Amino acid sequence: MHYRFVEVEGEEDDLDRVANEWRAKGYQLFQAVYKTTYRWVLIFEREAKASA
């Protein structure tokens, strides 16, 4: 698995926008961690590509 940690500052719409951007890159949202008001860390995961 490959993980990406993305810090987001904003409201729910901002979280959705960032999540959609990373989904378009092939990642899925693994976990959202609340830091402070309007500050989050989103953790995305993606399957590692198999070696041939």
CHARMM internal coordinates of N, CA and C (Angstrom, degrees):
IC EDIT
DIST 1 N 1 CA 1.4491
DIST 1 CA 1 C 1.5208
ANGL 1 N 1 CA 1 C 109.86
DIST 1 C 2 N 1.3003
ANGL 1 CA 1 C 2 N 115.31
DIHE 1 N 1 CA 1 C 2 N 143.90
DIST 2 N 2 CA 1.4641
ANGL 1 C 2 N 2 CA 122.56
DIHE 1 CA 1 C 2 N 2 CA 172.64
DIST 2 CA 2 C 1.5248
ANGL 2 N 2 CA 2 C 106.94
DIHE 1 C 2 N 2 CA 2 C -112.27
DIST 2 C 3 N 1.3115
ANGL 2 CA 2 C 3 N 116.00
DIHE 2 N 2 CA 2 C 3 N 135.67
DIST 3 N 3 CA 1.4602
ANGL 2 C 3 N 3 CA 121.20
DIHE 2 CA 2 C 3 N 3 CA -179.84
DIST 3 CA 3 C 1.5190
ANGL 3 N 3 CA 3 C 110.29
DIHE 2 C 3 N 3 CA 3 C -119.87
DIST 3 C 4 N 1.3237
ANGL 3 CA 3 C 4 N 115.78
DIHE 3 N 3 CA 3 C 4 N 146.06
DIST 4 N 4 CA 1.4606
ANGL 3 C 4 N 4 CA 123.10
DIHE 3 CA 3 C 4 N 4 CA 174.39
DIST 4 CA 4 C 1.5221
ANGL 4 N 4 CA 4 C 107.32
DIHE 3 C 4 N 4 CA 4 C -126.94
DIST 4 C 5 N 1.3199
ANGL 4 CA 4 C 5 N 115.19
DIHE 4 N 4 CA 4 C 5 N 134.90
DIST 5 N 5 CA 1.4606
ANGL 4 C 5 N 5 CA 121.74
DIHE 4 CA 4 C 5 N 5 CA 177.50
DIST 5 CA 5 C 1.5195
ANGL 5 N 5 CA 5 C 107.24
DIHE 4 C 5 N 5 CA 5 C -109.72
DIST 5 C 6 N 1.3211
ANGL 5 CA 5 C 6 N 116.44
DIHE 5 N 5 CA 5 C 6 N 122.56
DIST 6 N 6 CA 1.4542
ANGL 5 C 6 N 6 CA 121.65
DIHE 5 CA 5 C 6 N 6 CA -175.79
DIST 6 CA 6 C 1.5255
ANGL 6 N 6 CA 6 C 108.52
DIHE 5 C 6 N 6 CA 6 C -125.53
DIST 6 C 7 N 1.3321
ANGL 6 CA 6 C 7 N 116.51
DIHE 6 N 6 CA 6 C 7 N 120.07
DIST 7 N 7 CA 1.4578
ANGL 6 C 7 N 7 CA 120.95
DIHE 6 CA 6 C 7 N 7 CA 176.81
DIST 7 CA 7 C 1.5180
ANGL 7 N 7 CA 7 C 108.81
DIHE 6 C 7 N 7 CA 7 C -85.04
DIST 7 C 8 N 1.3338
ANGL 7 CA 7 C 8 N 115.98
DIHE 7 N 7 CA 7 C 8 N 132.36
DIST 8 N 8 CA 1.4556
ANGL 7 C 8 N 8 CA 121.58
DIHE 7 CA 7 C 8 N 8 CA -177.70
DIST 8 CA 8 C 1.5258
ANGL 8 N 8 CA 8 C 108.67
DIHE 7 C 8 N 8 CA 8 C -128.12
DIST 8 C 9 N 1.3203
ANGL 8 CA 8 C 9 N 115.19
DIHE 8 N 8 CA 8 C 9 N 133.47
DIST 9 N 9 CA 1.4559
ANGL 8 C 9 N 9 CA 120.50
DIHE 8 CA 8 C 9 N 9 CA 175.13
DIST 9 CA 9 C 1.5188
ANGL 9 N 9 CA 9 C 107.08
DIHE 8 C 9 N 9 CA 9 C -118.79
DIST 9 C 10 N 1.3083
ANGL 9 CA 9 C 10 N 116.56
DIHE 9 N 9 CA 9 C 10 N 122.58
DIST 10 N 10 CA 1.4589
ANGL 9 C 10 N 10 CA 119.95
DIHE 9 CA 9 C 10 N 10 CA 179.54
DIST 10 CA 10 C 1.5059
ANGL 10 N 10 CA 10 C 111.47
DIHE 9 C 10 N 10 CA 10 C 153.00
DIST 10 C 11 N 1.3154
ANGL 10 CA 10 C 11 N 114.83
DIHE 10 N 10 CA 10 C 11 N -163.68
DIST 11 N 11 CA 1.4522
ANGL 10 C 11 N 11 CA 121.60
DIHE 10 CA 10 C 11 N 11 CA -177.85
DIST 11 CA 11 C 1.5230
ANGL 11 N 11 CA 11 C 110.50
DIHE 10 C 11 N 11 CA 11 C -98.49
DIST 11 C 12 N 1.3151
ANGL 11 CA 11 C 12 N 115.72
DIHE 11 N 11 CA 11 C 12 N -174.39
DIST 12 N 12 CA 1.4654
ANGL 11 C 12 N 12 CA 121.29
DIHE 11 CA 11 C 12 N 12 CA -175.91
DIST 12 CA 12 C 1.5242
ANGL 12 N 12 CA 12 C 112.61
DIHE 11 C 12 N 12 CA 12 C -56.92
DIST 12 C 13 N 1.3207
ANGL 12 CA 12 C 13 N 117.41
DIHE 12 N 12 CA 12 C 13 N -37.90
DIST 13 N 13 CA 1.4700
ANGL 12 C 13 N 13 CA 120.51
DIHE 12 CA 12 C 13 N 13 CA 178.54
DIST 13 CA 13 C 1.5230
ANGL 13 N 13 CA 13 C 111.13
DIHE 12 C 13 N 13 CA 13 C -60.81
DIST 13 C 14 N 1.3306
ANGL 13 CA 13 C 14 N 117.26
DIHE 13 N 13 CA 13 C 14 N -36.73
DIST 14 N 14 CA 1.4604
ANGL 13 C 14 N 14 CA 121.42
DIHE 13 CA 13 C 14 N 14 CA 178.90
DIST 14 CA 14 C 1.5260
ANGL 14 N 14 CA 14 C 110.43
DIHE 13 C 14 N 14 CA 14 C -67.70
DIST 14 C 15 N 1.3296
ANGL 14 CA 14 C 15 N 116.88
DIHE 14 N 14 CA 14 C 15 N -38.75
DIST 15 N 15 CA 1.4614
ANGL 14 C 15 N 15 CA 120.66
DIHE 14 CA 14 C 15 N 15 CA 178.07
DIST 15 CA 15 C 1.5289
ANGL 15 N 15 CA 15 C 110.16
DIHE 14 C 15 N 15 CA 15 C -63.80
DIST 15 C 16 N 1.3249
ANGL 15 CA 15 C 16 N 116.59
DIHE 15 N 15 CA 15 C 16 N -44.28
DIST 16 N 16 CA 1.4709
ANGL 15 C 16 N 16 CA 120.98
DIHE 15 CA 15 C 16 N 16 CA 178.36
DIST 16 CA 16 C 1.5215
ANGL 16 N 16 CA 16 C 111.11
DIHE 15 C 16 N 16 CA 16 C -61.74
DIST 16 C 17 N 1.3200
ANGL 16 CA 16 C 17 N 117.10
DIHE 16 N 16 CA 16 C 17 N -42.74
DIST 17 N 17 CA 1.4686
ANGL 16 C 17 N 17 CA 121.13
DIHE 16 CA 16 C 17 N 17 CA -179.00
DIST 17 CA 17 C 1.5260
ANGL 17 N 17 CA 17 C 110.63
DIHE 16 C 17 N 17 CA 17 C -61.85
DIST 17 C 18 N 1.3269
ANGL 17 CA 17 C 18 N 116.87
DIHE 17 N 17 CA 17 C 18 N -46.60
DIST 18 N 18 CA 1.4654
ANGL 17 C 18 N 18 CA 120.97
DIHE 17 CA 17 C 18 N 18 CA -179.80
DIST 18 CA 18 C 1.5249
ANGL 18 N 18 CA 18 C 110.31
DIHE 17 C 18 N 18 CA 18 C -65.20
DIST 18 C 19 N 1.3251
ANGL 18 CA 18 C 19 N 117.23
DIHE 18 N 18 CA 18 C 19 N -43.07
DIST 19 N 19 CA 1.4666
ANGL 18 C 19 N 19 CA 120.55
DIHE 18 CA 18 C 19 N 19 CA 178.86
DIST 19 CA 19 C 1.5282
ANGL 19 N 19 CA 19 C 110.84
DIHE 18 C 19 N 19 CA 19 C -60.39
DIST 19 C 20 N 1.3281
ANGL 19 CA 19 C 20 N 117.75
DIHE 19 N 19 CA 19 C 20 N -41.75
DIST 20 N 20 CA 1.4628
ANGL 19 C 20 N 20 CA 120.86
DIHE 19 CA 19 C 20 N 20 CA 178.81
DIST 20 CA 20 C 1.5270
ANGL 20 N 20 CA 20 C 111.77
DIHE 19 C 20 N 20 CA 20 C -66.17
DIST 20 C 21 N 1.3257
ANGL 20 CA 20 C 21 N 117.23
DIHE 20 N 20 CA 20 C 21 N -38.09
DIST 21 N 21 CA 1.4675
ANGL 20 C 21 N 21 CA 120.60
DIHE 20 CA 20 C 21 N 21 CA 177.81
DIST 21 CA 21 C 1.5279
ANGL 21 N 21 CA 21 C 110.66
DIHE 20 C 21 N 21 CA 21 C -61.23
DIST 21 C 22 N 1.3345
ANGL 21 CA 21 C 22 N 117.33
DIHE 21 N 21 CA 21 C 22 N -43.49
DIST 22 N 22 CA 1.4600
ANGL 21 C 22 N 22 CA 120.59
DIHE 21 CA 21 C 22 N 22 CA -178.80
DIST 22 CA 22 C 1.5272
ANGL 22 N 22 CA 22 C 111.92
DIHE 21 C 22 N 22 CA 22 C -74.01
DIST 22 C 23 N 1.3353
ANGL 22 CA 22 C 23 N 117.82
DIHE 22 N 22 CA 22 C 23 N -31.43
DIST 23 N 23 CA 1.4714
ANGL 22 C 23 N 23 CA 120.17
DIHE 22 CA 22 C 23 N 23 CA 174.58
DIST 23 CA 23 C 1.5238
ANGL 23 N 23 CA 23 C 109.64
DIHE 22 C 23 N 23 CA 23 C -61.93
DIST 23 C 24 N 1.3169
ANGL 23 CA 23 C 24 N 116.72
DIHE 23 N 23 CA 23 C 24 N -39.07
DIST 24 N 24 CA 1.4686
ANGL 23 C 24 N 24 CA 121.43
DIHE 23 CA 23 C 24 N 24 CA 179.29
DIST 24 CA 24 C 1.5366
ANGL 24 N 24 CA 24 C 111.00
DIHE 23 C 24 N 24 CA 24 C -64.09
DIST 24 C 25 N 1.3293
ANGL 24 CA 24 C 25 N 117.67
DIHE 24 N 24 CA 24 C 25 N -23.95
DIST 25 N 25 CA 1.4625
ANGL 24 C 25 N 25 CA 122.40
DIHE 24 CA 24 C 25 N 25 CA 178.43
DIST 25 CA 25 C 1.5244
ANGL 25 N 25 CA 25 C 112.30
DIHE 24 C 25 N 25 CA 25 C -89.72
DIST 25 C 26 N 1.3488
ANGL 25 CA 25 C 26 N 116.80
DIHE 25 N 25 CA 25 C 26 N 1.93
DIST 26 N 26 CA 1.4607
ANGL 25 C 26 N 26 CA 120.57
DIHE 25 CA 25 C 26 N 26 CA 176.54
DIST 26 CA 26 C 1.5184
ANGL 26 N 26 CA 26 C 114.72
DIHE 25 C 26 N 26 CA 26 C 97.65
DIST 26 C 27 N 1.3094
ANGL 26 CA 26 C 27 N 118.05
DIHE 26 N 26 CA 26 C 27 N 9.64
DIST 27 N 27 CA 1.4608
ANGL 26 C 27 N 27 CA 122.02
DIHE 26 CA 26 C 27 N 27 CA 178.74
DIST 27 CA 27 C 1.5193
ANGL 27 N 27 CA 27 C 110.01
DIHE 26 C 27 N 27 CA 27 C -101.27
DIST 27 C 28 N 1.3240
ANGL 27 CA 27 C 28 N 115.93
DIHE 27 N 27 CA 27 C 28 N 155.53
DIST 28 N 28 CA 1.4596
ANGL 27 C 28 N 28 CA 120.00
DIHE 27 CA 27 C 28 N 28 CA 172.05
DIST 28 CA 28 C 1.5192
ANGL 28 N 28 CA 28 C 108.42
DIHE 27 C 28 N 28 CA 28 C -121.38
DIST 28 C 29 N 1.3179
ANGL 28 CA 28 C 29 N 115.90
DIHE 28 N 28 CA 28 C 29 N 149.15
DIST 29 N 29 CA 1.4534
ANGL 28 C 29 N 29 CA 120.78
DIHE 28 CA 28 C 29 N 29 CA -178.99
DIST 29 CA 29 C 1.5234
ANGL 29 N 29 CA 29 C 109.20
DIHE 28 C 29 N 29 CA 29 C -68.72
DIST 29 C 30 N 1.3057
ANGL 29 CA 29 C 30 N 116.83
DIHE 29 N 29 CA 29 C 30 N 124.00
DIST 30 N 30 CA 1.4555
ANGL 29 C 30 N 30 CA 123.11
DIHE 29 CA 29 C 30 N 30 CA -179.56
DIST 30 CA 30 C 1.5251
ANGL 30 N 30 CA 30 C 110.49
DIHE 29 C 30 N 30 CA 30 C -96.49
DIST 30 C 31 N 1.3439
ANGL 30 CA 30 C 31 N 116.70
DIHE 30 N 30 CA 30 C 31 N -44.48
DIST 31 N 31 CA 1.4513
ANGL 30 C 31 N 31 CA 120.70
DIHE 30 CA 30 C 31 N 31 CA -177.54
DIST 31 CA 31 C 1.5206
ANGL 31 N 31 CA 31 C 110.02
DIHE 30 C 31 N 31 CA 31 C -161.47
DIST 31 C 32 N 1.3315
ANGL 31 CA 31 C 32 N 115.84
DIHE 31 N 31 CA 31 C 32 N 147.72
DIST 32 N 32 CA 1.4684
ANGL 31 C 32 N 32 CA 122.24
DIHE 31 CA 31 C 32 N 32 CA 173.50
DIST 32 CA 32 C 1.5229
ANGL 32 N 32 CA 32 C 106.82
DIHE 31 C 32 N 32 CA 32 C -116.60
DIST 32 C 33 N 1.3306
ANGL 32 CA 32 C 33 N 116.58
DIHE 32 N 32 CA 32 C 33 N 126.00
DIST 33 N 33 CA 1.4582
ANGL 32 C 33 N 33 CA 121.96
DIHE 32 CA 32 C 33 N 33 CA -177.23
DIST 33 CA 33 C 1.5227
ANGL 33 N 33 CA 33 C 108.67
DIHE 32 C 33 N 33 CA 33 C -113.45
DIST 33 C 34 N 1.3210
ANGL 33 CA 33 C 34 N 116.25
DIHE 33 N 33 CA 33 C 34 N 121.54
DIST 34 N 34 CA 1.4630
ANGL 33 C 34 N 34 CA 122.92
DIHE 33 CA 33 C 34 N 34 CA 179.42
DIST 34 CA 34 C 1.5175
ANGL 34 N 34 CA 34 C 108.88
DIHE 33 C 34 N 34 CA 34 C -77.49
DIST 34 C 35 N 1.3299
ANGL 34 CA 34 C 35 N 116.98
DIHE 34 N 34 CA 34 C 35 N 127.59
DIST 35 N 35 CA 1.4621
ANGL 34 C 35 N 35 CA 121.19
DIHE 34 CA 34 C 35 N 35 CA 177.48
DIST 35 CA 35 C 1.5222
ANGL 35 N 35 CA 35 C 110.25
DIHE 34 C 35 N 35 CA 35 C -103.31
DIST 35 C 36 N 1.3030
ANGL 35 CA 35 C 36 N 117.38
DIHE 35 N 35 CA 35 C 36 N -63.27
DIST 36 N 36 CA 1.4601
ANGL 35 C 36 N 36 CA 123.91
DIHE 35 CA 35 C 36 N 36 CA 177.21
DIST 36 CA 36 C 1.5187
ANGL 36 N 36 CA 36 C 106.74
DIHE 35 C 36 N 36 CA 36 C -145.70
DIST 36 C 37 N 1.3135
ANGL 36 CA 36 C 37 N 116.84
DIHE 36 N 36 CA 36 C 37 N 179.48
DIST 37 N 37 CA 1.4578
ANGL 36 C 37 N 37 CA 120.25
DIHE 36 CA 36 C 37 N 37 CA 178.65
DIST 37 CA 37 C 1.5283
ANGL 37 N 37 CA 37 C 109.88
DIHE 36 C 37 N 37 CA 37 C -54.45
DIST 37 C 38 N 1.3120
ANGL 37 CA 37 C 38 N 115.09
DIHE 37 N 37 CA 37 C 38 N 123.53
DIST 38 N 38 CA 1.4692
ANGL 37 C 38 N 38 CA 123.66
DIHE 37 CA 37 C 38 N 38 CA 178.90
DIST 38 CA 38 C 1.5289
ANGL 38 N 38 CA 38 C 113.73
DIHE 37 C 38 N 38 CA 38 C 66.17
DIST 38 C 39 N 1.3259
ANGL 38 CA 38 C 39 N 119.20
DIHE 38 N 38 CA 38 C 39 N 17.68
DIST 39 N 39 CA 1.4680
ANGL 38 C 39 N 39 CA 121.15
DIHE 38 CA 38 C 39 N 39 CA 175.73
DIST 39 CA 39 C 1.5218
ANGL 39 N 39 CA 39 C 108.69
DIHE 38 C 39 N 39 CA 39 C -128.13
DIST 39 C 40 N 1.3109
ANGL 39 CA 39 C 40 N 114.99
DIHE 39 N 39 CA 39 C 40 N 126.68
DIST 40 N 40 CA 1.4618
ANGL 39 C 40 N 40 CA 122.61
DIHE 39 CA 39 C 40 N 40 CA -177.21
DIST 40 CA 40 C 1.5161
ANGL 40 N 40 CA 40 C 109.72
DIHE 39 C 40 N 40 CA 40 C -135.53
DIST 40 C 41 N 1.3247
ANGL 40 CA 40 C 41 N 115.40
DIHE 40 N 40 CA 40 C 41 N 156.90
DIST 41 N 41 CA 1.4612
ANGL 40 C 41 N 41 CA 121.87
DIHE 40 CA 40 C 41 N 41 CA 166.51
DIST 41 CA 41 C 1.5204
ANGL 41 N 41 CA 41 C 105.61
DIHE 40 C 41 N 41 CA 41 C -117.32
DIST 41 C 42 N 1.3154
ANGL 41 CA 41 C 42 N 115.90
DIHE 41 N 41 CA 41 C 42 N 120.78
DIST 42 N 42 CA 1.4633
ANGL 41 C 42 N 42 CA 120.87
DIHE 41 CA 41 C 42 N 42 CA 176.55
DIST 42 CA 42 C 1.5161
ANGL 42 N 42 CA 42 C 108.18
DIHE 41 C 42 N 42 CA 42 C -99.22
DIST 42 C 43 N 1.3282
ANGL 42 CA 42 C 43 N 115.66
DIHE 42 N 42 CA 42 C 43 N 132.58
DIST 43 N 43 CA 1.4640
ANGL 42 C 43 N 43 CA 120.84
DIHE 42 CA 42 C 43 N 43 CA 179.96
DIST 43 CA 43 C 1.5194
ANGL 43 N 43 CA 43 C 107.15
DIHE 42 C 43 N 43 CA 43 C -111.49
DIST 43 C 44 N 1.3205
ANGL 43 CA 43 C 44 N 114.99
DIHE 43 N 43 CA 43 C 44 N 121.84
DIST 44 N 44 CA 1.4606
ANGL 43 C 44 N 44 CA 122.04
DIHE 43 CA 43 C 44 N 44 CA -179.61
DIST 44 CA 44 C 1.5159
ANGL 44 N 44 CA 44 C 109.17
DIHE 43 C 44 N 44 CA 44 C -111.37
DIST 44 C 45 N 1.3302
ANGL 44 CA 44 C 45 N 115.96
DIHE 44 N 44 CA 44 C 45 N 149.05
DIST 45 N 45 CA 1.4573
ANGL 44 C 45 N 45 CA 120.10
DIHE 44 CA 44 C 45 N 45 CA 177.16
DIST 45 CA 45 C 1.5150
ANGL 45 N 45 CA 45 C 110.13
DIHE 44 C 45 N 45 CA 45 C -128.09
DIST 45 C 46 N 1.3253
ANGL 45 CA 45 C 46 N 114.66
DIHE 45 N 45 CA 45 C 46 N 154.36
DIST 46 N 46 CA 1.4624
ANGL 45 C 46 N 46 CA 121.78
DIHE 45 CA 45 C 46 N 46 CA 176.70
DIST 46 CA 46 C 1.5147
ANGL 46 N 46 CA 46 C 107.54
DIHE 45 C 46 N 46 CA 46 C -147.30
DIST 46 C 47 N 1.3076
ANGL 46 CA 46 C 47 N 115.79
DIHE 46 N 46 CA 46 C 47 N 139.27
DIST 47 N 47 CA 1.4588
ANGL 46 C 47 N 47 CA 121.00
DIHE 46 CA 46 C 47 N 47 CA 177.49
DIST 47 CA 47 C 1.5099
ANGL 47 N 47 CA 47 C 110.42
DIHE 46 C 47 N 47 CA 47 C -62.63
DIST 47 C 48 N 1.3050
ANGL 47 CA 47 C 48 N 116.90
DIHE 47 N 47 CA 47 C 48 N 138.72
DIST 48 N 48 CA 1.4548
ANGL 47 C 48 N 48 CA 121.03
DIHE 47 CA 47 C 48 N 48 CA 175.52
DIST 48 CA 48 C 1.5250
ANGL 48 N 48 CA 48 C 108.43
DIHE 47 C 48 N 48 CA 48 C -70.82
DIST 48 C 49 N 1.3052
ANGL 48 CA 48 C 49 N 115.77
DIHE 48 N 48 CA 48 C 49 N 141.26
DIST 49 N 49 CA 1.4735
ANGL 48 C 49 N 49 CA 119.82
DIHE 48 CA 48 C 49 N 49 CA 177.78
DIST 49 CA 49 C 1.5184
ANGL 49 N 49 CA 49 C 108.82
DIHE 48 C 49 N 49 CA 49 C -72.13
DIST 49 C 50 N 1.3241
ANGL 49 CA 49 C 50 N 115.19
DIHE 49 N 49 CA 49 C 50 N 134.92
DIST 50 N 50 CA 1.4702
ANGL 49 C 50 N 50 CA 120.56
DIHE 49 CA 49 C 50 N 50 CA -179.82
DIST 50 CA 50 C 1.5304
ANGL 50 N 50 CA 50 C 110.24
DIHE 49 C 50 N 50 CA 50 C -71.17
DIST 50 C 51 N 1.2981
ANGL 50 CA 50 C 51 N 115.79
DIHE 50 N 50 CA 50 C 51 N 139.28
DIST 51 N 51 CA 1.4693
ANGL 50 C 51 N 51 CA 120.49
DIHE 50 CA 50 C 51 N 51 CA 177.14
DIST 51 CA 51 C 1.5111
ANGL 51 N 51 CA 51 C 109.27
DIHE 50 C 51 N 51 CA 51 C -79.94
DIST 51 C 52 N 1.3168
ANGL 51 CA 51 C 52 N 117.04
DIHE 51 N 51 CA 51 C 52 N 141.58
DIST 52 N 52 CA 1.4646
ANGL 51 C 52 N 52 CA 120.75
DIHE 51 CA 51 C 52 N 52 CA -179.73
DIST 52 CA 52 C 1.4996
ANGL 52 N 52 CA 52 C 111.36
DIHE 51 C 52 N 52 CA 52 C -91.13
END
COOR INIT
IC SEED 1 N 1 CA 1 C
IC BUILD
